[in-house]
């Protein structure tokens, strides 16, 4: 059974099953996808970039990026269709981060793991307490 959630686009409360948007927003998304796909089906528009699609269809950039990330628009079919890396903004065709940002994040994680490992490998120092029995 679904759980109550707020729509990611309009904020209304709905029963969340498969999608993260309510049925009204889902219908709008489907209409938007139809507009974008009809635009890209034309032979002269197959090599359109993200900004060209936004200008031609008057849809939001985020909506088209969502279609790409959910693989409804395949970058293999449309070679110039890219979207920005979430970290640095370089154009990419899949994932959330470009190769450089991915490598940098991996190095940071490895560095963190090695410092964490060094901290756990240290032997605890011996501490002696002296008590004065006369107190």
N, C-alpha and C positions, 0 to 999 in steps of 0.2 A: 504494500500500500504506500502511496506517496506521502510526502511530508509537506507542510506549509512552508512557502518561501516567498520572498519578494522578487518580482520580475527584475532581471538585470538591466532592462532598458527603461521601463516606465515606472517601476516601483510598486505596482499593484500586487496584492497577495493572491497567490494561486497554489494549486496542488502540484508539486514538482514530481514529475515522473522521469521522463527522459531528457527533456530540455530545461534550460535555465531561464527561459522566457515564457510569458503567458501565451495563451492561444492567439490573442489579438496581435501581439508583437511577432509571433511566429508567422502569421499570415502576411504581415508587412515584410518580414525577412524573405519569405518565399517570393513575394512580388518583386522585391529588390533583386533577388537572385535571377529571376526571369529576365528583368531588364538588363542586367549585366551580361548574362549569358547570350541573350539575343544580340547585344552589341558586339560581343567577342566572336560570335558565329560568322559574322561577315568577314569575308576573306581579307579585306583591307584593314580590319581592326585586330587581326590575330596577333600582331606584334605590338599592341598598345601597351604602354606602361601604366603603372598605378595612377599617376596623376592625370594621364589622358583619359582613363576610364572614369575617374572622379569628375573631370570636367564635362565629359560627354553624357554621363548618366545622372549627374547632379545628386549622387548618393554620397554618403559619408565614407571617408577613407577607412575608418574602423570597420565598417560593415564589409567592405571588399576584402580587407585583411582577414576578417573572420572567415570569409568564404575560402580564402587560400589556406588558412591554418587548419580548417576542418576538412580540407582536401575536396571541396566541392568544385573549386577551380584548380586545375592541375597546372603547375608550372612547366611540366613536360610538354603540354599541349600549347602553352602560350609562353614562348621563350623570354620575352622581356618583362614578364609579370613578376615583380619582386616586391618585398616589403622591408621596412627597416629593422635592424637588430635592436632588441629591447635595451641594450646597454650602450652602444656607441652610435647607432643610427645608420650603419653601413647597410647597403641593400643585400638581402639574402633571399633564397628561394625555399628554404625549409628550416624548421626548428625555431628557437627563440633567440639564439645568439649566433654571431658569425664565428668563423674558425678561430680568429685571433682572441676574441673574448672567451671562447670556450677553453682555449689553451691557458689563458691567464687565470681563469677560474679554477682549472684543474691544478695549476701550480700553487695557487693560494690554498687550496684544500690540502694538497700534499704537504705544504709548509706548516699548515695548522696541525695536521696529523702528526708530523714529526716533532713539533714542539710539545704536543700533548703526550706523545710516547716518551719523550725525554723526561718529562715531569713525573711520569708514573714509574720510570725505571730508576730514578734516584733512590738511594737507600735513605731511610729516615735517620736523621741524626740522633745520637744518643743524648738524652738529657738526664742530668742527675739533679735531684732536689735534696737540699740539706735542711733538715728540720732541727730546730733547737728544742730539746726536751724540756728546757727550763721555762719556756714561754707558756 
